[in-house]
């Protein structure tokens, strides 16, 4: 079962990036990422926020765009960005499964 909210540490772990970078991207892309706050003021990310952060990660780290370039890409057709990200995530999951199978052999 999927959680409703994820901490910034959980998001950073999922993306294999430091918490400070997730915080920076959250602020920079505040038009698209709107984490709620806990009673203590901690950011709480939804699955939708995480998907958007995955798209930012793809554009910046995989495609090599600047943050402004990523912002323009996200402002355009967001579906064009979402499709390759989903494919990449699927391929990473398949790779992890194959690695586990290889260990069993």
Secondary structure by P-SEA (a helix, b strand, c coil): cccccccaaaaaaaacccaaaaaaaaaaacccbbbbbcccbbbbbcaaaaaaaaaaaaacccccccaaaaaaaaaccaaaaaaaaaaaaaaaaaaaaaaaaaaac
